Amino acid sequence: MSVKAKLRYTRISPRKVRLVADLVRGCHVNDAEKILQFTIKRAGNPVLKLLKSAIANAENNFNLKKENLYIDEIKVDGGPIIKRFRARARGAAYPIEKKTSHISISLKEGEGEKETEKSLKKKKEKIEKVYSKERPKEEKTNQPKAKRNIEKEQAKETGRESKGEKKQIFRRKSI
């Protein structure tokens, strides 16, 4: 039995909502709720609200238990685009498109996608991909910091300084 719920005219771009929808597609309902609760993306809240609505529909209308439900299908479609214009130089107008999206979710009773190591690895890769831009980039070197500092000091003593650490001797203008 399939239980459906829809959320229409959400003022978030469908492209941004699809990132969040991909995280929970095929998941068990409890796992999906946890993922959406801690998702930093703005689309996480409307999708979580829709998921809770679908769960309530399943429990109240069809007497299904929450423990047996999984997300069978989650679809994000584009809604109507609100068009505005911004005034630019010399009487020109710059178009602004405020995109909306329609989200539909369908839950089924059963075991859902079997969580194998491959599927867990794919899910982790998706999550990493979504949050890769938000993490600060770390310096990737194989040497420990102490060893790098010793090498820098030795380079200074011998006069082999790297390009960024070299003191500037010649200046065109005096300060």
URQUI-V221160 format. One record per backbone hydrogen bond with DSSP energy under -1.0 kcal/mol. CO is the residue of the C=O (numbers start at 1). NH is the residue of the N-H. If there is no record, write none. Layout:
co:CO nh:NH
co:CO nh:NH
This chain:
co:3 nh:107
co:5 nh:105
co:7 nh:103
co:10 nh:12
co:10 nh:101
co:13 nh:17
co:14 nh:18
co:17 nh:21
co:18 nh:22
co:21 nh:25
co:24 nh:27
co:27 nh:71
co:28 nh:32
co:29 nh:33
co:30 nh:34
co:31 nh:35
co:32 nh:36
co:33 nh:37
co:34 nh:38
co:41 nh:44
co:43 nh:47
co:44 nh:48
co:45 nh:49
co:46 nh:50
co:47 nh:51
co:48 nh:52
co:49 nh:53
co:50 nh:54
co:51 nh:55
co:52 nh:56
co:53 nh:57
co:54 nh:58
co:55 nh:59
co:56 nh:60
co:57 nh:61
co:58 nh:64
co:65 nh:68
co:66 nh:69
co:68 nh:110
co:69 nh:29
co:70 nh:108
co:73 nh:106
co:75 nh:104
co:77 nh:102
co:82 nh:98
co:84 nh:96
co:86 nh:94
co:89 nh:92
co:92 nh:88
co:94 nh:86
co:96 nh:84
co:98 nh:82
co:100 nh:79
co:101 nh:10
co:102 nh:77
co:103 nh:7
co:104 nh:75
co:105 nh:5
co:106 nh:72
co:106 nh:73
co:107 nh:3
co:108 nh:70
co:114 nh:116
co:116 nh:120
co:117 nh:121
co:118 nh:122
co:119 nh:123
co:120 nh:124
co:121 nh:125
co:122 nh:126
co:123 nh:127
co:124 nh:128
co:125 nh:129
co:126 nh:130
co:127 nh:131
co:144 nh:148
co:145 nh:149
co:146 nh:150
co:147 nh:151
co:148 nh:152
co:149 nh:153
co:150 nh:154
co:151 nh:155
co:152 nh:156
co:153 nh:157
co:154 nh:158
co:155 nh:160
